[in-house]
Amino acid sequence: MGDNYERLFTPENLIRNEQITIELPSEVNTAPADIFVFRKEITGNHWTQLGGTPYVERGFEWPKVDGKLLKFWGNFYFGDSLDLLGRKLPSDVLNIFIVEGQVDRPEFSIAIWSKSTTGRRLEPEFVPDEVRNHFQFQGVRHRTKLVVSKPALVLGKTEKWRDLADKVIVNEVIAITNKHPFLENGFTPYPFKKRDHTKLVAVASWFKWTGKWPLIDSETPIDFQHETDEGFFLIFVDDDGTTDIGYGHN
């Protein structure tokens, strides 16, 4: 897959992928998804965000694993996406904390829920220096369809669809969705031996920006990537509120 199609985090790639997806035949399986592209301008507090500071309730204590401070990855806001998921969640804002440098070890990650109506965006001075983020981007939601099967596998390597199918982005997204090709193709995310795929609520690839217009409000390319550009994590929420994070790899 060429550089122009590596990640579905930029406005340019979103438009290209929308145009390609429209052309795909009905044999290709898709699922509704709220995909996020990003901007520098921050409006409001509880919206989906990468980096910056978490959106938490009063009394929040910075999470640790084995005495080591976790780093705030970002948060999802689910308030506008419940119709897509078709079920209730413990709350509407989910903060994700990870061990820096160990993104492929989700058992060390922690998910913390808060409410958009009672929580607050933590002030930067309350973030421990060793896990402070040097970036902050706000997500802009776009309702679309996520391809959940590799088109080339469904259609076969026919001349008619080969080039088109190879350009469709099937994994590299930050999105709220209840289906993902990694799961639909029979894989189980680490560290689970078994996980109920129907409880999926969100997926996030390790984000990377390349090329022009990396953000909605920035035409200038930015030399930035977070930790690694490989793999993604999947968030599952059971009916009792149990929230788990799993790791997958292309």
URHU-V692083 format. One record per helix or strand of 3 or more residues. SS is the DSSP state (hx for helix, st for strand). FROM is the first residue (numbers start at 1). TO is the last residue. If there is no record, write none. Layout:
SS;FROM;TO
SS;FROM;TO
This chain:
hx;3;5
hx;11;23
st;30;39
st;49;51
st;71;77
hx;82;85
st;93;98
hx;106;108
st;110;114
hx;124;126
hx;129;131
st;136;147
hx;151;155
hx;162;167
st;174;177
hx;181;184
hx;197;199
st;200;205
st;232;237
st;243;248
